[in-house]
Amino acid sequence: MHEGLVQLMEEILSDRTVPRNIREKVEGAIQKVKVDNTTSLSEAIYILDDISSDINMPEHTRTDIWHAISMIEEAKEKMK
């Protein structure tokens, strides 16, 4: 399991400065990460990449999203 990754995304969920629609998508990405196969990790990357360009996202959250994407990509590489 990817504890550090899930923890990072849960911190985004608990940040009330993050708009609700973004938190909902992050929650969906967490569920994909918990499935823990290459397809679901790819789906999580897609979800996070999609919201990373949202103009309503706080900058610190955007940085966290990019970090989460990087962590997911690393996890996918380890599965190969």
N, C-alpha and C positions, 0 to 999 in steps of 0.2 A: 504494500500500500504506500501511497505517497503522502505521508503525514505532513511534511513541511509545505507541500503544495496546497493541500486541503486547508491547512491552517492559514496560509496566506490568503486564499480566496474567502475563507470565513471571516477574516478581518475586514475584507471589503464589504461583506454582507452586514457587518456590525457598524460600519461607518455611515452615520445618518446624513452625511453631506453628499453621499452618492445617491443619485436619483433612483427611485424605486424600479423603473424599467431595467436599469443596468444591474441592480442587485438581483432581480429575478433571473436575468440571463446568466449571471455568475452562478446562481444557485443551480441552474440547469447544467452548467459546465462542471460543477462539483459532482453532480450525479453521474455524468459521463466519465469523469476521472475515477470515480469509485468502481465503475464496471471493470476498468483496468485491462482493456485489450486495445490493440492498435487502432481498430476502427473507432471505438468510443473516444480514445485520446485524440484522434484526428478531428472528430466532431467537436470535442471541447475546444481545440485550437480554433476551429472555424467560428464557434460562438464567440470566443474571446476576441479574436481578430476583428470580427464584425463590429463589436461594441467599442473597440479601442479607438475608433474614429468619431465616436459620438461627441458632439460639440458641448454637451452638457456635463461631461465627465470632468471631475476635478483632476488637475495635473498629477497629483500624487497617486491617484487611483490609476491613471493611465500607465504610469511607471510600474505600478504593481501588476497590472494586467500584462504588460510586456514581459515582466519577470516570470509570471505564471506561464505564459506561452513558452518561454525559454525552458522552464522546468519540465513542461509537458513534452516538448520536443526531445529533451534529454532522456526522459522515461521511454519514449517511443524508440529511440536509438538503442537503448539497452535491451529492448524486447527482440530486436532483430537477431 
